[in-house]
Amino acid sequence: MRYRIACIAVLSALQQANCRLGYRRDTFGSINSKYIGKESNYRVWNPLIKLWSNTRRIFLVLMLGFLSGCSPAARSNIGAIATGAAGASASDTVKLMLFGGMDHKEYLGCLNCSQYAVDSVFNEYGHNGSRYSSESIWNHYSEYGSAYSMYGACNAYASDPPVIVDSTGKYYGRLTLNQYHAELGVGARYYNWLMQTVCETN
């Protein structure tokens, strides 16, 4: 009876963790430290957040070990919860950032932030959402929004269009009209928006 109560308590705790555990996984999974903190004055990475996430992972492992004395049915339920937790990690929202130019040193803004965020590509009054800024994909006369530049998001033949990464340096793909780019990745989700809205006047 005592083990049964303990199993129920741990199952409840793991169900709570199901919605909170981990970071979003990307298509390629590689991490490049050169992007970390490079969003100029818009740094969002916080080591404490990462520490908290790792602590929750350790908690999950300890709880799974504790349940070794539970019934087979309980262990089966734990497996389902753990699988769900991994799925939740993959769907967590992270800040996706654009970098372009030679060696991708130029920060071009946040791809999935609110239009009110100062560095959002949707903020037409911001540096990265203006049609007149040299560091904006909306400026068709800049090398990042040009239909002819090798670095241009609006160039259907671009060889080195803007990269998409998160604040830890994890690589997600490219923002480009080049559908055949080998590293398109999650950039495919933004293709229609890029073609119909950003690059429509090119």
N, C-alpha and C positions, 0 to 999 in steps of 0.2 A: 504493500500500500504506500509506503514511504517513497519507494522508487517511482511509483506511478504518479504521485503528486509532483515529484521533482521533474519528471518527464514533461508533464503538462505545463509546468512553469517555464521550462526551457523552450518548449515549442512556442509558447506565447511570446517569449523574448525574441526568438528567431523570426517570428512573423513580423514583429515590429521592425527588426533589422532589414527585412525584405525590401522595404521602401527607401532605406537610407544608405545602404552599403555601397561604397566604392565610387569609382570615377567612370566616365564614359569611355568605352573602347573605340578605337578607330579602325579604318580599313587596313592600314598598313602596320600600325603598332610600333613604329620606330619613334625614337625620341632624340631630338637634337637640342643640345643645351644652348646653342647660339641664339635661339628664339626666346629663351627664358628672360623675362623682364625687359625685352627690347621694345615694348609698346610705349616707350618714352615715359610720359607722365601718367600713363594709364595702367600701371602695374596692378594686377589683381591676384597674383599668386601669393598665398600665405602659407608658410611652413606649418603653422599650427593646424590648419585645415587638413593638410596631408597627414600630420601626426594623429589627428583624431580619426581619420579614415582607417589608418593602419591599426589603431587601437581597437576599432570595431571588428576588423578582420581577425585579430588575435582572439577577441571575445568569442567570435563564431567558432574558431577552431577548438577552443577550450570547451565550449558547450557540446560540440560534436563528440569530443573525447569523453566527456562526462556521461553522455547518453549510451555508452557502450553496454551499460547494464539494463537498458530499456528493452521493451519487447520488440520483436521484428517489425510489427506494424508501426510502432513509434519511429523506429529507425528509417522505415520506408517514407514516412511522412516528413522526416528531417531531410531526406534526400531531395524530396520535391521542393521543400522550402529553400534549400541551398541552391538548387537549380534556378528557382525564381529570383533569388538574390543576385545571382550572376546576370540574369536577364535585366534586372533593375539597374545594375551597374552600367550595362551597355546603353541604356536609354537616358541616363542622367544628363542634364543640360550643362554644358561647359561653354566658356567663352571661346568662340572661334575667331581667330585673327588672321589677317592677310599681310603677307610680306612680299615685296617684289623687287625687281631690279637685279643688278649683278650680285650674285651670292645672296640674294634675298635680304638685303640689309635695310630696305626702306619699309617702314611700318605704314600700311595702307588702311588700317582701321579694323573695327570689329564687324564681323559678318552677320552675327545673329543677336546683336544688342538692340535695345529699344531705340527708336528714332530720337529720343531725348538724351541718349548717352553722348557725351562730347566727342567720342571717337567712333561713333556708329557710322557705317556707310549709308545709313538711311537718314542721317541728320544733314539736311541740305545746307544748314547754317554752320555746320562743323567743318573742320579741316579735311576730313576724310570722306565727306558726303557732298562737298561742293563741286559744281561743274567747272569751277575756275581754279581749283587748287592743283598744284603740280603733283601732289601726293594723293590723288583720288582716281578711282577707276571710272568716275563719271566724266572726267575731263578727257574728251576725245582727242585733245591736242597734246596730252601728256603721254609719256611712254607707257603708262600703266592702263590707260583707257583707249589707247590707239588701236585702230584696226590693222596697223602695219608694223608696229613694234614687236620684236620678239618677246618682249616682256608684257605686252598688252593683253588684258583680259578679253578684249573685244576682237582679237585677231584669231580667226578660225584656223590659222596655220602656226600659231605661236609655239615656239619650242621651249620657252622658259617662262610661262605665265605665272601670276602670283600663286604662292603656296598658301595652304590653309593649315594652321597649327593651333594648338591651345596654349595656355599660359605655362604649361610644364614643358613645352617643346615637342609635344607629341604631334606627329605628322598625319594629316587627314587627306590630303590630295591637292588638287589645283582648281582655281577659279578661271575657267576659260571657255571660249566657244569652240575650242578644238576638241571635238567629241572623241577623237581617236588618240588623244594623248595617253600614253601608257600609265600615267599617274593621276588620272582624272579623279578617282576615288569619290569622296562625298561631294565633290564639285558637280557631279551629275545632277544632284538635287537642285542646284541653283542654275542649271543651264537655261531653262525656259525664262526664268526671271532675268537672267543676264541678257539673253537674246531679245526679249520683248520690251524690257524696261530700260536697262542700262545702256545697251548698245544699239537701240532702235534707230537712232538718228545718224549712225555711222554710215 
